[in-house]
Amino acid sequence: MSKFQFDLHKTDGRARTGTIHTPRGEIRTPAFMPVGTAATVKAMLPESVRATGADILLGNTYHLMLRPTAERIDRLGGLHRFMNWERPILTDSGGFQVMSLAGLRKLTEHGVTFKSHIDGSKHELTPERSMEIQRLLGSDIVMCFDECPALPADKNRIAESMELSMRWAKRSREAFGDRPGHALFGIQQGGLEEDLRGQSAQALQDIGFEGYAVGGLAVGEGQEAMFGCLDYAPEQLPVDKPRYLMGVGKPDDIVGAVKRGIDMMDCVLPSRSGRTGQCFTRHGVVNIKNARHSDDPRPLDAACTCPACSNYSRAYLHHVFRAQEMISGMLLTWHNLHYFQELMSDMRAAIAAGTFAQFEAKFHADRAQGDIEPL
């Protein structure tokens, strides 16, 4: 397929399953996108990421523009070739990282000037520059440049930020131009204010995008507030376009988001947790560094088919984590990514079968049981 297209196959309540078609392959939704911040999913080979079931990866505009630079990646054949991932890639706009990572930053109508967290060098990001960087990277799904205020913030501040983001969305659309096979997603803002979210959604639809993201959540507001917003925000966006919840999240966040009509998510959690000894299983989170695992010959999760669970004991995983061996991060990250992708696959099957409510009940019941008893 030479163009970008979204086919919605089935809904169950507000949960949806479908396929995003791109020239580089299909993305099955609901989709979880592993984060490859600096052109790598930490501790994983690209082929291993694919083996977990991932259809698409996320790359990071802010990090890649600073090092090794978008211009260098372009000279070397683009991001897909550079990192040996031939399937679709989504790149974020850099806006969130500028807010959270950059040194002294100055925000104007034109854009943001900031100091690199790596070497203190000065840079500017504007909607036009963000589009240029993402074009040089060659990403399949490009995010428009926005401003993401930290919550909580007062309504006037959130409204000003949302309106600025909508003006930047229009400039992003104009700068993106005509790029067949590539998609530009608009980002809905408005904090936890339903009326502002509605205004943002309308402004984005007036501009017109290939997909729409719910932005400005998972920034410290808590799950209850996030779900409260997701009870209406996805419904404000077009039915026939993909809906992407940025930066989410924990397994129960993901299930709750899909239940409320979200199609795509990304988060560093499975890889970051893998490196710190946290393992996601059907029965909740297992902390492999705990001493209770040191003599346990059983697998992390007997029902899991990932290499960590198929070939190694809890005792071994505990040992290599305590010894700070590299294989620890590799195995635990693989396990976590496998678990996240299996969760998505199970949800796609449940929505297709019309049994999402039963799936959700079992998901929560299994987690409530907790980990297996120590030996």
PEDA-V607917 format. One record per residue. N is the residue number from 0. NEAR is the number of other ideal C-beta (glycine too) atoms within 12 Angstrom. Layout:
((N;NEAR) (N;NEAR))
This chain:
((0;19) (1;11) (2;17) (3;33) (4;23) (5;35) (6;21) (7;25) (8;22) (9;23) (10;22) (11;27) (12;20) (13;26) (14;39) (15;40) (16;37) (17;33) (18;28) (19;42) (20;25) (21;33) (22;24) (23;31) (24;25) (25;23) (26;41) (27;34) (28;41) (29;52) (30;46) (31;52) (32;53) (33;46) (34;40) (35;41) (36;30) (37;27) (38;36) (39;28) (40;44) (41;29) (42;31) (43;36) (44;21) (45;27) (46;16) (47;29) (48;38) (49;26) (50;19) (51;37) (52;29) (53;40) (54;36) (55;44) (56;44) (57;49) (58;46) (59;42) (60;43) (61;39) (62;35) (63;40) (64;39) (65;33) (66;21) (67;22) (68;26) (69;36) (70;19) (71;20) (72;33) (73;24) (74;16) (75;21) (76;16) (77;30) (78;45) (79;30) (80;19) (81;29) (82;34) (83;24) (84;37) (85;24) (86;33) (87;39) (88;47) (89;48) (90;50) (91;46) (92;52) (93;47) (94;44) (95;39) (96;38) (97;38) (98;30) (99;23) (100;21) (101;30) (102;21) (103;15) (104;26) (105;18) (106;28) (107;16) (108;16) (109;18) (110;31) (111;35) (112;21) (113;32) (114;20) (115;26) (116;20) (117;21) (118;11) (119;13) (120;17) (121;17) (122;34) (123;27) (124;41) (125;31) (126;41) (127;25) (128;32) (129;46) (130;35) (131;28) (132;41) (133;46) (134;29) (135;29) (136;48) (137;35) (138;48) (139;44) (140;48) (141;46) (142;53) (143;49) (144;51) (145;47) (146;40) (147;40) (148;36) (149;19) (150;27) (151;17) (152;26) (153;15) (154;19) (155;14) (156;23) (157;34) (158;23) (159;22) (160;33) (161;38) (162;24) (163;31) (164;44) (165;37) (166;29) (167;44) (168;44) (169;26) (170;28) (171;40) (172;34) (173;19) (174;27) (175;35) (176;16) (177;11) (178;22) (179;16) (180;23) (181;32) (182;41) (183;42) (184;46) (185;46) (186;49) (187;50) (188;49) (189;40) (190;40) (191;33) (192;32) (193;22) (194;19) (195;34) (196;37) (197;22) (198;24) (199;41) (200;35) (201;23) (202;33) (203;42) (204;24) (205;16) (206;29) (207;23) (208;36) (209;36) (210;42) (211;45) (212;50) (213;47) (214;47) (215;43) (216;43) (217;36) (218;28) (219;19) (220;27) (221;18) (222;22) (223;14) (224;22) (225;34) (226;31) (227;20) (228;40) (229;40) (230;23) (231;24) (232;42) (233;37) (234;23) (235;31) (236;37) (237;26) (238;19) (239;19) (240;35) (241;45) (242;45) (243;45) (244;44) (245;43) (246;39) (247;40) (248;35) (249;31) (250;39) (251;26) (252;33) (253;43) (254;37) (255;35) (256;46) (257;44) (258;32) (259;35) (260;39) (261;48) (262;48) (263;44) (264;46) (265;44) (266;32) (267;36) (268;33) (269;45) (270;41) (271;24) (272;33) (273;41) (274;31) (275;24) (276;32) (277;31) (278;46) (279;46) (280;36) (281;30) (282;26) (283;24) (284;29) (285;38) (286;23) (287;42) (288;25) (289;21) (290;16) (291;19) (292;31) (293;22) (294;15) (295;26) (296;16) (297;25) (298;29) (299;45) (300;32) (301;19) (302;19) (303;33) (304;21) (305;37) (306;26) (307;40) (308;32) (309;18) (310;17) (311;33) (312;24) (313;38) (314;23) (315;29) (316;43) (317;32) (318;24) (319;26) (320;37) (321;18) (322;15) (323;14) (324;19) (325;16) (326;23) (327;30) (328;32) (329;29) (330;39) (331;48) (332;44) (333;45) (334;45) (335;48) (336;48) (337;41) (338;44) (339;46) (340;37) (341;31) (342;40) (343;41) (344;25) (345;32) (346;41) (347;33) (348;23) (349;30) (350;35) (351;25) (352;18) (353;16) (354;21) (355;32) (356;20) (357;19) (358;31) (359;29) (360;16) (361;21) (362;29) (363;20) (364;15) (365;24) (366;24) (367;14) (368;15) (369;15) (370;27) (371;21) (372;10) (373;15) (374;13))
